[in-house]
Amino acid sequence: MAKIIFNEDEEVIIPNGELIKEYCENVGIPFACEEGICGTCVIEVEEGGENLTDFTQEEIDFLGEQDISEEGCERLACQCKIKSGTVRVRF
């Protein structure tokens, strides 16, 4: 099992390999297109970015090239899966 910590105060346990979209939506992250085109669901990864899957082409197209393990990296919540471990995000 993996864990996402939202805005330093809400923790959610997620099965490894699971899309994070549903869990993000449950804590109030807005979604619109859900296809990685609109950017409504942008999250900032504060820690543990290496525990998310690699950037999808949709994320690269929208956000540009970023270092997945860099603090402050932006991701599209509709595109990410959590591999394992803990990820801390801000929205």
C-alpha positions in Angstrom: 0.0 0.0 0.0 1.1 3.6 -0.7 0.1 6.9 0.9 -0.6 10.4 -0.3 -0.5 13.3 2.1 -2.5 16.3 0.9 -1.7 19.8 2.1 0.2 18.4 5.1 -3.0 17.4 6.9 -5.0 14.7 5.1 -3.5 11.2 4.5 -5.0 8.6 2.2 -3.9 5.0 1.8 -3.9 3.8 -1.8 -3.1 0.4 -3.4 0.2 0.3 -5.3 -0.2 1.0 -9.0 -3.6 2.8 -8.6 -4.6 6.0 -10.4 -4.6 8.8 -7.9 -7.5 10.7 -9.6 -10.3 9.4 -7.4 -8.5 10.0 -4.2 -7.5 13.5 -5.2 -11.1 14.3 -6.2 -12.3 13.1 -2.8 -10.2 15.7 -1.0 -11.3 18.6 -3.2 -9.0 18.7 -6.2 -11.1 19.8 -9.2 -11.3 17.9 -12.4 -12.7 18.9 -15.8 -11.6 17.0 -18.9 -9.8 14.1 -17.1 -7.7 13.5 -20.2 -4.7 15.7 -19.4 -5.7 18.6 -21.7 -7.2 21.3 -19.5 -4.8 21.4 -16.5 -7.6 21.8 -14.0 -6.2 19.1 -11.8 -2.6 20.4 -11.5 -1.0 19.4 -8.2 2.4 20.3 -6.8 4.5 17.4 -5.6 6.4 18.5 -2.5 8.0 15.1 -1.8 8.1 11.6 -3.1 7.7 12.3 -6.8 9.8 9.3 -7.6 6.9 7.2 -6.2 4.7 8.3 -9.0 4.7 6.9 -12.5 6.7 8.7 -15.2 5.1 11.7 -17.0 2.6 10.8 -19.6 2.8 12.5 -23.0 -0.2 14.6 -22.0 1.6 15.9 -18.9 4.7 16.7 -21.0 2.6 18.6 -23.5 0.8 20.6 -20.9 3.5 21.1 -18.2 6.7 20.8 -20.2 9.7 18.7 -19.2 10.3 18.4 -15.5 12.4 16.3 -13.1 10.1 13.8 -11.5 12.1 13.7 -8.3 12.4 17.5 -8.0 10.6 19.2 -5.1 7.8 21.5 -6.4 7.3 19.4 -9.5 3.9 19.8 -11.1 1.8 16.9 -12.2 -1.7 16.3 -13.6 -3.6 14.3 -11.0 -5.8 12.7 -13.8 -2.7 11.1 -15.3 -0.6 9.8 -12.3 -0.5 6.4 -10.7 1.3 5.8 -7.4 3.9 3.1 -7.5 4.6 2.7 -3.8 5.8 4.7 -0.8 4.6 8.1 0.2 3.9 11.2 -1.9 3.2 14.6 -0.4 1.2 17.0 -2.6 -0.2 20.5 -2.4 -3.2 21.9 -4.3 
